[in-house]
Amino acid sequence: MKTSVPSHGSLRSYLGGFAASLFLTLASFGLVLYGPHLESSFLFGILALLAILQITVQIYFFLHVDTSSEQLWHLLPLLYTLLIVILLVGGTLWIMHNANLHMMSGMDP
């Protein structure tokens, strides 16, 4: 029976992940601090993109999850969790929007 030991990243990999995470974090803070003159929808879009990149860096460099066949059993629960989070957040936003429409419709100025 062949057993495989999960490989941990090297020091270089961890330092690269740390540098990428630090850069993405500082870029997010910089956008919020020095970008109030930007349009808010553009700012939110860039921040969402930076957040997705940050999650990807964390998963790849620190959790060592990639798309290889050995990592499939780690990737599938992660994707299922992502689906559940999207459904919960989307459902919450949908319910709150409908509650706002139906309860506050007579309050328009």
C-alpha positions, -999 to 999 in steps of 0.1 A, spaced: 0 0 0 14 33 -11 9 62 13 16 97 3 28 122 27 13 157 21 40 180 10 44 213 28 57 243 11 93 255 12 105 286 30 106 303 -4 70 294 -11 59 307 23 78 340 19 63 344 -16 28 339 -3 35 363 26 48 389 2 18 385 -21 -6 387 8 11 418 23 10 435 -11 -27 428 -17 -35 439 19 -15 472 15 -31 478 -19 -66 474 -4 -58 498 24 -42 522 0 -73 522 -22 -95 529 7 -73 556 22 -62 575 -9 -90 567 -33 -120 586 -20 -121 606 -53 -128 574 -72 -163 563 -82 -176 540 -55 -187 512 -78 -152 512 -94 -136 511 -59 -159 483 -47 -151 463 -79 -113 467 -74 -116 458 -37 -136 427 -46 -110 417 -71 -82 422 -46 -102 401 -20 -106 373 -45 -69 374 -52 -61 374 -15 -82 343 -10 -66 326 -39 -31 334 -26 -40 321 9 -55 288 -4 -26 281 -28 4 292 -7 -7 284 28 -33 256 25 -15 240 -5 -47 233 -24 -43 233 -61 -60 215 -91 -39 184 -91 -55 150 -88 -39 145 -54 -56 176 -40 -90 168 -54 -104 156 -21 -93 190 -5 -106 211 -34 -141 196 -36 -151 205 0 -136 239 -5 -158 244 -36 -189 231 -18 -182 256 10 -179 284 -15 -213 274 -30 -230 274 4 -215 308 13 -227 322 -21 -262 308 -15 -263 322 20 -251 357 12 -272 358 -20 -303 346 -2 -298 371 26 -294 400 2 -325 389 -17 -346 387 14 -334 421 27 -341 437 -7 -376 423 -8 -383 432 28 -371 468 20 -394 469 -10 -425 456 7 -422 473 41 -408 507 31 -428 514 -1 -450 541 15 -420 560 29 -407 575 -3 -402 613 -1 
